[in-house]
Amino acid sequence: MVPDHQGREAARPHPHQRGAVDSVIEMRGLSKRFGDLVAVDALDLDVHRGEVFGYLGPNGSGKSTTIRMLFDFIRPSAGTYTVLGGSGADPAIRRRVGYIPGELRFDPRYTTADLIAFYGRLRGSVDTTYVDELLERFDLDPVRPIGQLSTGNRRKTAIVQAFMHRPELLILDEPTAGLDPLLQHEFHQLIGDVKRAGATVFLSSHVLPEVEALADRVAILRTGRLVTVAAVDELARHARQHIDLHLAGDASAEPFENLPGVVRATASGAVIRLVVEGNVDAVLKAAATLPVRRIVTHETDLEDVFLDFYRDQP
Ligand SMILES: Nc1ncnc2c1ncn2[C@@H]1O[C@H](COP(=O)(O)OP(=O)(O)OP(=O)(O)O)[C@@H](O)[C@H]1O
């Protein structure tokens, strides 16, 4: 049992128990109302140690509100959470966490070097060689006042301050917003590096290919509610495949129309176009009875799967 941030006792498996998962973020019934608006609605969510966890959802679905509750910037209307077994507002916990807020509000008079010195003092010992490496990696000039920096350069400062103390947990709210593709790539490399070193990453992002490439699991939020929590591999298995069969003569979609997994089957001229969800076995067996000259498959598109969850569904 561990105390949650409100001092109550919450059940948590011991990390060394056989088969037990060590959760570094736990949310239980976590909710936030703003007047009549339910911004976050009874979230139950665990982020496991060592994973990159993608937190997705349309604008206004409650992602930033969730993250702001984890640091006690705003208080939950109901429910509880723990971050590294305690409160994200506790300075001892904060030293073990790196955070990039969605909205960067640095004092424009300070330089990146000032900020790094400030955060270094807050966090105790910081490896200055690693800080220099990060500054170089993100091509940051540490002596310019933040007020003179472009949006992308401010974002780079936020990345360096979040990673500089090698935190065991990173909570990142749209970290690559405003970064050019080269620096996005550098950021993705950095996430890979810290993951290999054992860190956990909770990543809110609108960049679906980024989440697809980086995340082990994702949660998708819509109007404050979780619509799915799943492993990216598992979602990929449900991703739709597009298969075109080029036949020797005129084609008909009819043999494919009611096959298991076939979402759509159309024919035009000598080509049958199929959209298949999951296993393609039945499609291949049916194709084997036809004079197929060429099969063209298009890469499965996980983005479609994400988007289906984004859209309002009955
Ligand atoms: N301080 C506040 N007062 C009133 N309403 C708020 C406040 N903060 C957020 N909201 C509302 O709560 C809902 C969730 O907002 P939130 O910023 O958490 O969404 P988000 O998923 O992070 O969106 P985005 O992807 O656009 O950043 C929205 O309807 C927003 O207008």
The ligand as an ORCA input file, in Angstrom:
! r2SCAN-3c Opt
* xyz 0 1
  N      -9.132     26.616    -16.870
  C     -10.161     26.192    -17.592
  N     -11.396     26.722    -17.419
  C     -12.455     26.293    -18.134
  N     -12.382     25.317    -19.082
  C     -11.181     24.753    -19.300
  C     -10.007     25.166    -18.579
  N      -8.959     24.413    -19.017
  C      -9.452     23.587    -19.962
  N     -10.779     23.796    -20.129
  C     -11.659     23.047    -21.056
  O     -11.495     21.671    -20.793
  C     -11.547     20.913    -22.001
  C     -10.279     20.095    -22.127
  O      -9.202     20.987    -22.420
  P      -7.693     20.480    -22.548
  O      -6.832     21.688    -22.706
  O      -7.377     19.538    -21.442
  O      -7.757     19.651    -23.916
  P      -6.571     19.027    -24.773
  O      -6.987     17.613    -25.073
  O      -5.262     19.212    -24.092
  O      -6.677     19.906    -26.081
  P      -5.539     20.349    -27.165
  O      -5.262     19.125    -27.955
  O      -6.263     21.385    -27.950
  O      -4.367     20.863    -26.400
  C     -11.749     21.923    -23.124
  O     -13.131     21.970    -23.414
  C     -11.274     23.236    -22.520
  O     -11.952     24.324    -23.096
*
